[in-house]
């Protein structure tokens, strides 16, 4: 049973025990992103060296009437240009953003080789946004803040 007063690590571990999970790493963006599932779900971008704190938590796929899921996928979302982050060759740029911030507005960067992307594939009867919100709530509980790239200026 999930609780809003439970921390991020507990929520992530519970989700990893409940959903199909894959973890992706690579030297360059294409190597990392090519392995990401082309299905709806929730993804967590974090530094390999970080114990628990994520850089960004996102989701793709929207459930509508009759449990129909739209065509948005984790792979497509991670490659999107209008996001608070951008994979660019061997670098990953991110930061707190306002809507429509160009890549020059990103405030931080990591080498792609220092990152991992954890993907949680959600079944058709679970809204990806619900799991994303639960993981974000866990960050608020544990860190008293959202992951840096989920923050808005």
C-alpha positions as CSV (number, residue, x, y, z in Angstrom):
1,X,0.0,0.0,0.0
2,X,1.4,3.4,-1.0
3,X,1.2,6.3,1.4
4,X,1.8,10.0,0.8
5,X,3.9,10.1,4.0
6,X,6.3,7.5,2.6
7,X,9.7,8.6,1.2
8,X,11.0,8.5,-2.4
9,X,13.2,5.4,-1.9
10,X,10.3,3.4,-0.5
11,X,8.0,4.5,-3.4
12,X,10.7,3.7,-6.0
13,X,11.4,0.3,-4.5
14,X,7.7,-0.5,-4.3
15,X,7.3,0.5,-8.0
16,X,10.3,-1.5,-9.0
17,X,8.7,-4.6,-7.3
18,X,5.4,-3.9,-9.0
19,X,6.1,-2.9,-12.6
20,X,8.4,-4.0,-15.4
21,X,11.7,-2.1,-14.8
22,X,14.7,-1.4,-17.0
23,X,17.8,0.6,-16.2
24,X,19.8,2.3,-19.0
25,X,23.3,3.7,-19.1
26,X,25.6,4.7,-22.0
27,X,28.6,6.7,-23.1
28,X,26.5,8.9,-25.4
29,X,22.9,10.0,-25.6
30,X,22.0,7.7,-28.5
31,X,23.5,4.7,-26.7
32,X,21.6,5.4,-23.6
33,X,18.3,6.3,-25.2
34,X,18.2,3.5,-27.8
35,X,17.6,1.0,-25.0
36,X,14.7,3.0,-23.4
37,X,11.4,1.2,-23.9
38,X,9.1,2.6,-26.6
39,X,6.1,2.3,-24.4
40,X,4.2,4.6,-21.9
41,X,5.5,4.8,-18.3
42,X,7.6,6.7,-15.8
43,X,11.3,7.4,-16.0
44,X,13.8,8.6,-13.4
45,X,17.0,10.3,-14.5
46,X,19.7,10.2,-11.8
47,X,23.5,10.3,-11.4
48,X,25.0,6.8,-11.1
49,X,26.9,8.0,-8.1
50,X,23.9,9.5,-6.3
51,X,22.4,7.2,-3.7
52,X,18.8,8.2,-3.9
53,X,18.1,11.8,-5.1
54,X,16.9,12.0,-8.7
55,X,17.6,14.8,-11.2
56,X,14.2,14.5,-13.0
57,X,11.1,12.3,-12.8
58,X,8.9,12.3,-15.8
59,X,6.1,10.3,-17.4
60,X,4.7,9.6,-20.9
61,X,1.4,8.2,-21.9
62,X,-2.1,9.5,-21.1
63,X,-5.0,7.3,-20.3
64,X,-8.4,8.4,-21.7
65,X,-11.9,7.0,-22.0
66,X,-12.0,3.2,-22.2
67,X,-8.4,2.9,-20.8
68,X,-7.0,4.0,-24.2
69,X,-3.4,5.1,-24.0
70,X,-2.1,7.7,-26.3
71,X,1.0,7.2,-28.5
72,X,3.4,9.0,-26.2
73,X,6.3,6.8,-25.1
74,X,9.2,7.1,-22.7
75,X,11.8,7.0,-25.5
76,X,9.9,9.8,-27.4
77,X,9.6,11.9,-24.3
78,X,13.3,11.6,-23.4
79,X,14.3,12.7,-26.9
80,X,11.8,15.7,-26.9
81,X,13.2,19.2,-27.4
82,X,10.6,21.0,-25.2
83,X,11.7,19.6,-21.8
84,X,13.5,20.8,-18.7
85,X,16.5,18.8,-19.9
86,X,18.3,17.9,-23.1
87,X,20.5,15.0,-24.1
88,X,23.2,16.3,-26.4
89,X,25.9,13.9,-27.6
90,X,27.9,13.0,-24.5
91,X,26.3,15.6,-22.3
92,X,23.0,16.0,-20.4
93,X,21.9,19.6,-19.8
94,X,19.2,20.5,-17.2
95,X,18.0,22.9,-14.6
96,X,15.1,24.6,-13.1
97,X,13.2,26.1,-16.1
98,X,10.3,28.3,-17.1
99,X,8.2,27.3,-20.0
100,X,10.0,27.4,-23.3
101,X,13.5,27.9,-22.0
102,X,16.0,27.3,-24.8
103,X,18.9,24.9,-24.2
104,X,21.2,27.9,-23.4
105,X,19.0,28.5,-20.4
106,X,19.9,25.2,-18.8
107,X,22.0,25.7,-15.6
108,X,23.7,22.4,-15.0
109,X,25.2,19.5,-17.0
110,X,26.4,15.9,-16.5
111,X,28.3,13.6,-18.8
112,X,25.9,11.0,-20.1
113,X,28.2,8.2,-18.9
114,X,27.6,9.4,-15.3
115,X,23.8,9.0,-15.6
116,X,21.3,6.2,-15.5
117,X,17.7,6.3,-16.6
118,X,15.3,4.0,-14.7
119,X,12.2,3.1,-16.7
120,X,9.0,1.8,-15.1
121,X,6.5,0.4,-17.6
122,X,3.0,1.0,-16.4
123,X,0.2,-1.4,-17.3
124,X,-2.9,-0.1,-19.1
125,X,-4.9,0.3,-15.9
126,X,-2.3,2.5,-14.2
127,X,-2.0,6.2,-15.2
128,X,1.7,7.0,-15.6
129,X,1.0,10.5,-14.1
130,X,-0.2,8.9,-10.9
131,X,3.0,7.0,-10.4
132,X,5.0,10.1,-11.3
133,X,3.1,12.2,-8.8
134,X,3.7,9.5,-6.1
135,X,7.5,9.5,-6.7
136,X,7.6,13.3,-6.7
137,X,5.7,13.3,-3.4
138,X,8.3,11.0,-2.0
139,X,11.0,13.5,-3.0
140,X,9.1,16.2,-1.1
141,X,8.9,13.9,1.9
142,X,12.6,13.0,1.9
143,X,14.3,16.1,0.5
144,X,11.7,18.9,1.2
145,X,12.0,19.7,-2.5
146,X,11.4,18.5,-6.0
147,X,14.2,17.1,-8.2
148,X,16.1,20.1,-9.7
149,X,14.9,19.6,-13.3
150,X,11.3,19.3,-12.1
151,X,11.4,22.7,-10.5
152,X,10.1,25.8,-12.2
153,X,11.7,29.3,-11.9
